[in-house]
């Protein structure tokens, strides 16, 4: 390539990653420079968020990022690494970078522990800070760790590990595998033995921490006595309704009023988890704070004789909007439903509450068509401290729910959630979807926004397309300013759609 062409390429910021890599392999160093600039700032921010003050004095984030890039380019040159079908290098680069960082941190930890490098300020893996639990980048590193661990286990222990990480209790695993509980516990002991015996082991991600594997064993421990607003014997359980990652719900009868209610319990394997109990009580507090005809009404909370927490809410006869995916509803039906939810969310936001998990399954539709927003288990007050756990459903998460690099968690998260809800109702799929959980989360953090819903169905107007796309912008500042603004925009689209329906009839 001529020198003039190389200079021209240096300003060609709109070229794809694939094209730049091909140009670099042909000898164009400017192409490599552009690829570096595209991700440098975000990779540096990622490394800095993973370093404590002590490690930051020993490790240079720029050196780590440069080393990661060198490894990446060598892998590309040798044919071991290529960009994925979406032309996004973020998942691959973050995996390489975090592995480099982990190795450097281990090296410094080992040096600090040796007699020749005794440090008065101490050291250890606690200096390697991961904010808010496992991230998609941690997930990428986790794959190798899990594969190595599984390879060392027998078939029974492998199945026990997989089911334990999915949140199943010892009793559930034993019943599913037709084993007795003692066999399952022995398998857990073998798994614990295969994990690093030093609690300071930095290479083991938080999700494989031995404490996680002990959840099944500690599930039967009674929780401290708490004074609820209602008593367990007031309710007669009638029917299991469904379960989530942390809870299960039953239809029940209130013995005093003879009304149908819903009783939500923590799953047995979460009963001993202080964070899970705090989240359930926070849900009660939030629902008590919110009074709205389209928000599920809370009736009380209490503890079972064995100390397990439960919430009592209204029971909604009907279905949730996830059932619409079996046969896509009209665009007008979707718009009217999400406009109603947007008005409801706007009211919650004004009262200082972020729902944080807007998706079709969390919107109930009564038999008379009335919509009810439910499942505030991951909701939070805007005044909550940052250490309050975050969560959500992978394909519907906004970037700031995963990474602090995108800013603090605000009501803008619900604006993104409304876009995700509408996207799912219109297309039958979440706005972000990957091969697996780490891949899905990596796509959420990438620069690529969701495809417009018009890609998946032909009756989406440009105005509706624009609303969904704006809600789903990665940068919060580029979204609508509030759920109220989303509701207003959808109301205008509904008027136009109604007019079109009237003309066609």
Beta strands, then each sheet from edge to edge (+ up, - down):
strand 1: 235-243
strand 2: 247-254
strand 3: 260-266
strand 4: 298-303
strand 5: 309-314
strand 6: 318-320
strand 7: 353-354
strand 8: 363-366
strand 9: 371-373
strand 10: 380-381
sheet 1: 1+ 2- 3+ 5- 4+
sheet 2: 6+ 8- 9+
sheet 3: 7+ 10-
end
